[in-house]
Amino acid sequence: MNITDNEDHGPQSAAAFKTFMLKNSTRTNLNLYDHLTQLLIKVMDERPENVVDVFEDMSLSVKQGLFQDKQSALQDLPAAAAVEQLAEQQWLLFVQPEEPEVEDELVETHIPNVNELGFYLEQAGVGLGREEMQRLFLALKQLVESESPLHCRLWGKILGTESNYIIAEAEYREAEEEEKQVSEEVAVHQHQEKEEDEMDAVPQSTYKPPPVVPEETIGSGTNKFVYYVCKVPGLPWTKLPAVTPAQITSARHIRRFFTGRLDSPVVSYPPFPGNEANYLRAQIARISAGTQVSPQGFFQAREEEGDEEDEAARDSYEGRCTWVNMAAESEEESNEDGEAEEKDEEPDEAQPEVGPPLLSPLSQDADMFKTPAWSAKISSALTPQHAVAVLRSNLWPGSYAYASGKKFGNIYVGWGMKYAGEGYSPHVPPPPQEEYPSGPEITETLDPSLEEEQMLKEALEEQQAAQEEMEDADADEEEEEEDDD
């Protein structure tokens, strides 16, 4: 038995025990042999008093030192992605608002049926998809509940390079808009009076800019409707400013993609008077004026009783753009300033612009670059009795109209660019204005050479000598005349 015990504690048992100590832990991936080695090195380096009492603490310190580097490599939880933030904002669309305890005066508002619009557009082969249309329906519901317009509908979607614009068309109540206009006019008038008081002591310029076409009031003309935009359903709606005639005129001469930022400047030629929000509003007005259609016979001209002229009643339509005689306005301004000059011949009166008659068929629209203005089709040729009639505008690609029985609608989904043919040539800036006219009176001459100076000096001397001879001859004649007297 003693011999067996000595054999068990021999070199082979020591090697087996070392192998056992080198076995790594399944939890920490460490082994006892390396841990004891590092612990003994720490004891020899520090040589603490009463090492047996602090041995356990030193062992724990060695373990913590091994995991310290790994703990510093841990990363914080990543911030919420843009998709998650958008999901949180869109979640509010599906939350039912709490009903107020005290019911205020109920205001009748019209919530557009976007699901029905999406169905007909899907039959026509256009649209934004069922999921997006459902989110748009809830977003428009929020807009109607917050702003309470008379009518509201989905106008369309304009694409941008960074983000898109979802556009809603609304009609405000007249009383509210009149109050807003009065307050804005008072504020502008007060600001103008303040500027005039400050500029009394400053010399005024006599230059008078050309008259500006006045902006149409809200509820009429190009400002008949108010437009709201948002980038994605669930984000806040932003009200677009009213459009001016100058902005529409300038938008006709430029071509520019939208960025998706309303405050982005519009760098173009001719210069555009405003930022991207104004440019977007101008393009909406142009697209609406050129692509809003209805089935023939749906609207009829209103004929008032006792009106002998049917044409006058036929041409009256609420929201039609009004023509402004700028010559008369400039004449009134000059008369007020007292600077009007009398003219022998009276100028010819300006003739008002006459547009196409109302409720005219689309077949009379002018072609663009040998392309018809509209393309027509039906949603299904197999069942034409249940098909949806579809119109696509070739003048404004992305504008569609559908009709099914007595129901019809218009929508625009595109880049907000008008068809310009195969090639596009931007407006060339005018040549720079000359600073001064070229001529010998103001042009600096070169310095003369020595020979030229000598020749000029001799010519001046000869001229002076001839002049002196003439003066002497005149003096002699005068003396002879006096002697004769």
C-alpha positions as CSV (number, residue, x, y, z in Angstrom):
1,M,0.0,0.0,0.0
2,N,2.8,2.4,0.8
3,I,4.5,1.7,-2.5
4,T,1.1,2.4,-4.4
5,D,0.7,5.7,-2.6
6,N,4.2,6.9,-3.5
7,E,3.5,6.0,-7.2
8,D,0.3,8.0,-7.1
9,H,2.1,11.1,-5.9
10,G,4.9,10.9,-8.5
11,P,5.6,13.0,-11.6
12,Q,2.7,11.5,-13.5
13,S,0.2,12.6,-10.8
14,A,1.8,16.1,-10.8
15,A,1.4,16.4,-14.5
16,A,-2.2,15.2,-14.3
17,F,-2.9,17.7,-11.6
18,K,-1.3,20.5,-13.7
19,T,-3.5,19.5,-16.6
20,F,-6.5,19.7,-14.3
21,M,-5.5,23.2,-13.2
22,L,-5.1,24.3,-16.8
23,K,-8.7,23.3,-17.6
24,N,-10.6,26.5,-18.6
25,S,-13.9,27.4,-16.9
26,T,-17.0,27.2,-19.1
27,R,-18.3,30.5,-17.6
28,T,-15.2,32.8,-17.6
29,N,-12.8,30.9,-19.9
30,L,-10.1,31.2,-17.2
31,N,-8.1,28.4,-15.6
32,L,-6.8,28.0,-12.0
33,Y,-3.1,27.6,-13.0
34,D,-2.9,31.1,-14.7
35,H,-5.0,32.6,-12.0
36,L,-2.6,31.3,-9.2
37,T,0.4,32.4,-11.2
38,Q,-0.9,36.0,-11.6
39,L,-2.0,36.0,-7.9
40,L,1.4,34.9,-6.6
41,I,3.1,37.5,-8.8
42,K,0.9,40.2,-7.4
43,V,1.7,39.0,-3.8
44,M,5.4,39.1,-4.5
45,D,5.2,42.6,-6.1
46,E,3.0,44.2,-3.4
47,R,4.1,42.1,-0.3
48,P,1.1,43.1,1.8
49,E,1.0,42.5,5.6
50,N,-1.1,39.7,6.8
51,V,-1.3,38.3,3.3
52,V,-3.4,35.4,4.4
53,D,-6.2,37.8,5.5
54,V,-6.3,39.7,2.2
55,F,-5.6,36.8,-0.1
56,E,-9.3,36.5,-1.2
57,D,-9.5,40.2,-1.9
58,M,-6.3,40.0,-4.0
59,S,-7.8,37.1,-5.9
60,L,-10.9,39.1,-6.7
61,S,-8.8,42.1,-7.8
62,V,-6.9,39.9,-10.2
63,K,-10.1,38.6,-11.8
64,Q,-11.6,42.1,-12.1
65,G,-8.4,43.3,-13.8
66,L,-8.8,40.6,-16.4
67,F,-12.4,41.7,-17.2
68,Q,-11.8,45.5,-17.0
69,D,-10.7,45.7,-20.7
70,K,-13.7,43.7,-21.8
71,Q,-16.1,45.8,-19.9
72,S,-14.8,49.0,-21.6
73,A,-15.5,47.5,-25.0
74,L,-19.2,47.3,-24.2
75,Q,-21.4,49.7,-26.3
76,D,-24.4,51.7,-25.3
77,L,-27.8,50.9,-26.7
78,P,-28.1,52.5,-30.2
79,A,-30.4,55.5,-30.5
80,A,-33.8,55.0,-32.0
81,A,-33.6,54.7,-35.8
82,A,-35.5,57.1,-38.1
83,V,-37.9,54.2,-38.9
84,E,-38.7,53.7,-35.2
85,Q,-39.2,57.4,-34.6
86,L,-41.5,57.6,-37.6
87,A,-43.4,54.5,-36.3
88,E,-43.9,56.3,-32.9
89,Q,-45.3,59.4,-34.7
90,Q,-47.6,57.4,-37.0
91,W,-48.8,55.4,-34.0
92,L,-50.7,58.6,-32.9
93,L,-52.8,58.3,-36.1
94,F,-54.4,55.1,-34.8
95,V,-55.1,56.5,-31.3
96,Q,-58.7,57.4,-30.7
97,P,-58.9,60.9,-29.2
98,E,-60.8,61.3,-26.0
99,E,-64.1,63.0,-26.2
100,P,-64.4,66.3,-24.4
101,E,-66.7,66.4,-21.4
102,V,-68.4,69.7,-22.5
103,E,-69.4,69.5,-26.1
104,D,-68.8,72.8,-28.0
105,E,-70.8,74.0,-30.9
106,L,-70.6,71.3,-33.6
107,V,-69.0,72.4,-36.9
108,E,-69.8,70.3,-39.9
109,T,-66.7,69.2,-41.7
110,H,-66.2,67.0,-44.7
111,I,-63.7,64.2,-44.3
112,P,-62.5,62.9,-47.7
113,N,-63.1,59.2,-48.4
114,V,-59.5,58.4,-49.3
115,N,-60.2,54.6,-49.3
116,E,-62.7,55.1,-52.1
117,L,-60.3,57.3,-54.0
118,G,-57.6,54.6,-53.6
119,F,-59.9,51.9,-54.9
120,Y,-60.7,53.8,-58.1
121,L,-57.1,54.8,-58.6
122,E,-56.1,51.2,-58.2
123,Q,-58.5,50.2,-60.9
124,A,-57.0,52.9,-63.1
125,G,-53.5,51.6,-62.4
126,V,-52.2,54.6,-60.4
127,G,-52.1,55.5,-56.8
128,L,-49.9,55.3,-53.7
129,G,-50.6,51.8,-52.4
130,R,-53.2,50.7,-49.9
131,E,-51.1,51.1,-46.7
132,E,-50.0,54.6,-47.6
133,M,-53.5,55.6,-48.6
134,Q,-54.8,54.4,-45.2
135,R,-52.2,56.5,-43.4
136,L,-53.1,59.4,-45.6
137,F,-56.8,59.0,-44.7
138,L,-55.9,59.2,-41.0
139,A,-53.6,62.1,-41.5
140,L,-56.3,64.0,-43.4
141,K,-58.7,63.2,-40.6
142,Q,-56.3,64.8,-38.1
143,L,-56.0,67.9,-40.4
144,V,-59.8,68.2,-40.6
145,E,-60.2,67.9,-36.8
146,S,-57.6,70.5,-36.1
147,E,-58.3,73.1,-38.8
148,S,-62.1,72.5,-39.4
149,P,-62.2,73.5,-43.1
150,L,-65.4,73.4,-45.1
151,H,-63.9,70.9,-47.6
152,C,-60.7,68.9,-47.7
153,R,-59.3,66.5,-50.2
154,L,-56.0,64.7,-51.2
155,W,-54.5,66.8,-53.9
156,G,-51.6,64.6,-54.6
157,K,-47.9,64.0,-54.0
158,I,-44.9,65.8,-55.4
159,L,-41.6,64.0,-55.3
160,G,-38.3,65.6,-54.2
161,T,-34.6,64.8,-54.1
162,E,-34.4,64.5,-50.3
163,S,-38.0,64.0,-49.3
164,N,-41.5,64.2,-50.8
165,Y,-44.5,66.5,-50.3
166,I,-48.0,65.1,-49.6
167,I,-50.5,67.9,-50.4
168,A,-54.0,68.4,-49.1
169,E,-56.4,71.0,-50.6
170,A,-58.8,72.7,-48.1
171,E,-61.4,75.4,-48.3
172,Y,-61.6,77.8,-45.4
173,R,-64.7,79.5,-43.9
174,E,-65.1,83.0,-45.2
175,A,-65.5,84.7,-41.9
176,E,-62.3,83.3,-40.5
177,E,-60.3,84.3,-43.6
178,E,-61.7,87.8,-43.6
179,E,-60.6,88.3,-40.0
180,K,-57.1,87.0,-40.8
181,Q,-56.8,89.3,-43.9
182,V,-57.9,92.3,-41.9
183,S,-55.3,91.6,-39.2
184,E,-52.6,91.1,-41.8
185,E,-53.5,94.3,-43.6
186,V,-53.4,96.3,-40.4
187,A,-50.0,94.8,-39.5
188,V,-48.6,95.7,-42.9
189,H,-50.0,99.2,-42.8
190,Q,-48.5,99.8,-39.4
191,H,-45.2,98.5,-40.6
192,Q,-45.3,100.8,-43.6
193,E,-46.1,103.9,-41.5
194,K,-43.2,103.1,-39.2
195,E,-40.8,102.8,-42.1
196,E,-42.1,106.1,-43.6
197,D,-41.5,107.9,-40.2
198,E,-38.0,106.5,-40.1
199,M,-37.2,107.6,-43.7
200,D,-38.5,111.2,-43.4
201,A,-35.0,112.5,-42.8
202,V,-33.4,110.4,-45.5
203,P,-33.3,111.7,-49.1
204,Q,-35.9,109.8,-51.2
205,S,-35.1,108.3,-54.6
206,T,-37.1,109.5,-57.6
207,Y,-37.1,106.0,-59.2
208,K,-40.5,104.3,-59.4
209,P,-40.6,100.6,-60.0
210,P,-43.1,99.2,-62.4
211,P,-46.6,98.5,-60.8
212,V,-47.0,95.1,-59.2
213,V,-50.0,93.0,-60.0
214,P,-52.0,92.7,-56.8
215,E,-52.4,89.4,-55.1
216,E,-55.8,87.8,-55.3
217,T,-57.6,87.5,-52.0
218,I,-58.1,84.2,-50.3
219,G,-61.2,82.5,-51.6
220,S,-60.9,83.7,-55.1
221,G,-58.8,83.1,-58.2
222,T,-55.5,81.2,-57.7
223,N,-56.0,81.5,-53.9
224,K,-59.4,80.0,-53.8
225,F,-58.1,77.0,-51.8
226,V,-55.5,76.7,-49.1
227,Y,-52.9,74.0,-49.3
228,Y,-51.2,72.0,-46.5
229,V,-48.1,69.8,-47.0
230,C,-46.4,67.1,-44.9
231,K,-43.4,64.8,-45.7
232,V,-44.9,61.6,-44.4
233,P,-48.3,60.8,-42.9
234,G,-48.1,61.4,-39.2
235,L,-45.8,64.4,-39.3
236,P,-47.2,67.8,-38.7
237,W,-49.0,69.6,-41.6
238,T,-47.6,72.9,-42.8
239,K,-49.7,75.6,-44.4
240,L,-48.4,77.0,-47.6
241,P,-48.4,80.8,-48.2
242,A,-50.7,82.4,-50.7
243,V,-49.4,82.6,-54.3
244,T,-48.8,85.9,-56.2
245,P,-49.0,86.6,-59.9
246,A,-45.2,87.4,-60.0
247,Q,-44.4,83.9,-58.5
248,I,-46.6,82.2,-61.2
249,T,-45.0,84.2,-64.0
250,S,-41.5,83.4,-62.7
251,A,-42.3,79.7,-62.3
252,R,-43.2,79.4,-65.9
253,H,-39.6,80.3,-67.0
254,I,-37.7,78.0,-64.7
255,R,-37.3,74.3,-64.2
256,R,-36.1,73.0,-60.9
257,F,-36.6,69.8,-58.9
258,F,-37.9,70.1,-55.4
259,T,-35.6,69.2,-52.5
260,G,-38.3,68.5,-49.8
261,R,-37.2,71.4,-47.6
262,L,-39.7,74.3,-47.6
263,D,-37.1,76.9,-46.5
264,S,-34.7,75.9,-49.3
265,P,-33.8,78.9,-51.5
266,V,-34.7,78.8,-55.2
267,V,-31.5,79.7,-57.2
268,S,-32.6,80.2,-60.8
269,Y,-32.8,82.6,-63.7
270,P,-35.0,84.5,-63.9
271,P,-34.8,85.0,-60.2
272,F,-37.7,83.6,-58.3
273,P,-39.4,85.8,-55.7
274,G,-39.5,83.4,-52.7
275,N,-38.3,80.1,-51.4
276,E,-39.3,76.5,-52.1
277,A,-42.6,76.9,-50.2
278,N,-43.6,79.7,-52.6
279,Y,-42.3,77.8,-55.6
280,L,-44.3,74.7,-54.5
281,R,-47.4,76.8,-54.2
282,A,-46.9,78.3,-57.6
283,Q,-46.5,74.9,-59.2
284,I,-49.6,73.6,-57.5
285,A,-51.6,76.5,-58.9
286,R,-50.3,75.8,-62.4
287,I,-51.0,72.1,-62.2
288,S,-54.5,72.7,-60.8
289,A,-55.3,75.2,-63.6
290,G,-54.2,72.8,-66.3
291,T,-55.3,69.4,-65.2
292,Q,-58.5,69.7,-63.0
293,V,-61.2,68.2,-65.2
294,S,-64.8,66.9,-64.8
295,P,-67.1,64.7,-66.8
296,Q,-68.9,66.5,-69.6
297,G,-72.4,67.5,-68.4
298,F,-71.6,67.2,-64.7
299,F,-71.5,71.0,-64.4
300,Q,-73.9,73.4,-66.1
301,A,-73.8,77.1,-66.7
302,R,-76.0,79.1,-64.3
303,E,-78.5,81.3,-66.1
304,E,-80.1,84.0,-64.0
305,E,-83.7,85.1,-64.6
306,G,-84.1,88.4,-66.3
307,D,-80.6,88.4,-67.7
308,E,-80.8,89.0,-71.4
309,E,-77.1,88.3,-72.1
310,D,-76.5,84.6,-71.7
311,E,-72.8,85.1,-72.3
312,A,-72.4,87.2,-69.1
313,A,-74.1,84.5,-67.0
314,R,-72.1,81.8,-68.7
315,D,-68.8,83.5,-68.0
316,S,-69.4,84.1,-64.3
317,Y,-67.7,81.5,-62.2
318,E,-66.5,81.7,-58.6
319,G,-62.8,81.5,-58.3
320,R,-61.9,82.5,-61.8
321,C,-58.7,84.6,-62.2
322,T,-59.3,88.3,-62.6
323,W,-57.6,90.5,-65.2
324,V,-55.9,93.7,-63.9
325,N,-55.3,96.7,-66.1
326,M,-51.7,97.7,-65.1
327,A,-51.8,100.8,-67.4
328,A,-54.7,102.2,-65.4
329,E,-53.0,101.6,-62.1
330,S,-49.8,103.3,-63.2
331,E,-51.8,106.2,-64.4
332,E,-53.6,106.6,-61.1
333,E,-50.3,106.5,-59.2
334,S,-48.8,109.2,-61.4
335,N,-51.9,111.4,-60.9
336,E,-51.7,111.0,-57.1
337,D,-48.1,112.1,-57.1
338,G,-48.8,115.1,-59.4
339,E,-46.2,114.1,-61.9
340,A,-48.5,113.2,-64.8
341,E,-47.5,114.9,-68.1
342,E,-50.1,116.0,-70.6
343,K,-49.9,114.1,-73.8
344,D,-51.4,115.1,-77.1
345,E,-52.3,111.6,-78.1
346,E,-54.1,109.3,-75.7
347,P,-52.6,105.9,-75.4
348,D,-54.5,102.9,-76.7
349,E,-56.5,101.1,-74.0
350,A,-55.2,97.8,-72.9
351,Q,-57.2,94.9,-74.0
352,P,-58.1,92.2,-71.4
353,E,-56.8,88.7,-71.8
354,V,-59.5,86.3,-72.8
355,G,-59.1,82.7,-71.9
356,P,-60.9,79.6,-73.3
357,P,-64.6,79.4,-72.5
358,L,-65.7,77.6,-69.5
359,L,-66.8,73.9,-69.7
360,S,-65.0,73.5,-73.0
361,P,-64.2,69.9,-74.1
362,L,-60.7,68.5,-73.6
363,S,-60.4,67.8,-77.4
364,Q,-59.9,71.5,-77.9
365,D,-56.7,71.6,-75.8
366,A,-53.7,72.5,-77.8
367,D,-51.1,69.8,-78.6
368,M,-47.6,70.0,-77.1
369,F,-44.7,69.1,-79.5
370,K,-47.0,67.0,-81.7
371,T,-48.3,65.2,-78.6
372,P,-52.0,65.4,-77.6
373,A,-52.7,67.0,-74.3
374,W,-54.5,64.0,-72.9
375,S,-54.5,60.2,-73.2
376,A,-57.6,58.3,-72.5
377,K,-58.2,54.6,-71.6
378,I,-60.5,52.3,-69.6
379,S,-59.4,50.2,-66.7
380,S,-60.6,46.9,-68.2
381,A,-61.5,46.0,-71.8
382,L,-63.0,42.7,-70.7
383,T,-65.8,44.2,-68.6
384,P,-66.3,47.7,-70.1
385,Q,-69.7,48.1,-68.4
386,H,-68.0,48.2,-65.0
387,A,-64.7,49.8,-66.1
388,V,-63.3,53.1,-64.9
389,A,-62.5,55.8,-67.4
390,V,-59.0,57.2,-66.9
391,L,-57.4,60.3,-68.3
392,R,-53.7,61.0,-68.2
393,S,-52.2,64.5,-68.8
394,N,-49.3,64.6,-71.2
395,L,-48.8,68.3,-70.4
396,W,-48.2,67.6,-66.7
397,P,-47.0,64.0,-66.5
398,G,-48.3,62.5,-63.2
399,S,-51.7,64.1,-63.3
400,Y,-54.6,61.6,-63.6
401,A,-58.4,61.9,-63.6
402,Y,-60.9,59.0,-63.3
403,A,-64.7,58.8,-63.7
404,S,-67.1,56.0,-62.8
405,G,-70.7,56.9,-63.2
406,K,-71.3,60.1,-61.3
407,K,-68.1,59.8,-59.3
408,F,-64.9,61.4,-60.5
409,G,-61.6,62.6,-59.0
410,N,-58.3,64.2,-59.8
411,I,-54.9,63.4,-58.4
412,Y,-51.3,64.3,-59.2
413,V,-48.2,62.1,-58.4
414,G,-45.0,63.3,-60.0
415,W,-42.0,65.6,-59.9
416,G,-44.0,68.8,-60.4
417,M,-42.4,69.4,-63.8
418,K,-44.2,70.4,-67.0
419,Y,-43.5,68.5,-70.3
420,A,-40.8,70.4,-72.2
421,G,-40.3,68.2,-75.3
422,E,-37.1,66.3,-76.1
423,G,-34.8,69.2,-75.3
424,Y,-34.8,72.1,-72.9
425,S,-33.0,75.4,-73.3
426,P,-33.0,77.6,-70.3
427,H,-33.3,81.4,-70.6
428,V,-30.0,83.0,-71.4
429,P,-29.2,86.1,-69.2
430,P,-29.0,89.4,-71.1
431,P,-25.6,90.7,-72.0
432,P,-24.0,92.9,-69.4
433,Q,-24.8,96.6,-69.6
434,E,-21.9,98.9,-70.7
435,E,-20.6,101.1,-68.0
436,Y,-20.0,104.1,-70.4
437,P,-20.2,104.7,-74.2
438,S,-17.0,104.3,-76.1
439,G,-15.8,107.5,-77.9
440,P,-12.9,109.9,-78.2
441,E,-14.5,112.3,-75.7
442,I,-13.9,110.0,-72.7
443,T,-11.4,107.5,-74.0
444,E,-7.9,108.0,-72.6
445,T,-5.3,108.5,-75.3
446,L,-1.8,107.3,-75.4
447,D,1.2,109.5,-74.4
448,P,2.7,111.2,-77.6
449,S,6.3,110.5,-78.6
450,L,9.1,113.1,-78.7
451,E,8.8,113.6,-82.4
452,E,5.0,114.1,-82.1
453,E,5.5,116.6,-79.3
454,Q,8.0,118.6,-81.5
455,M,5.6,118.6,-84.5
456,L,2.7,119.7,-82.3
457,K,4.9,122.5,-80.8
458,E,5.9,123.8,-84.2
459,A,2.3,123.7,-85.4
460,L,1.2,125.7,-82.4
461,E,4.0,128.2,-82.9
462,E,3.0,128.7,-86.6
463,Q,-0.6,129.1,-85.6
464,Q,0.3,131.7,-83.0
465,A,2.5,133.6,-85.4
466,A,-0.3,133.7,-88.0
467,Q,-2.7,134.9,-85.4
468,E,-0.3,137.7,-84.4
469,E,0.1,138.8,-88.0
470,M,-3.6,139.0,-88.4
471,E,-3.9,141.1,-85.3
472,D,-1.2,143.5,-86.5
473,A,-2.8,143.9,-89.8
474,D,-6.1,144.7,-88.2
475,A,-4.4,147.3,-85.9
476,D,-2.8,149.0,-89.0
477,E,-6.1,149.3,-90.7
478,E,-7.7,150.9,-87.7
479,E,-4.9,153.5,-87.5
480,E,-5.3,154.4,-91.2
481,E,-9.0,154.9,-90.7
482,E,-8.4,157.2,-87.8
483,D,-5.9,159.3,-89.8
484,D,-8.3,159.7,-92.6
485,D,-10.9,161.0,-90.2
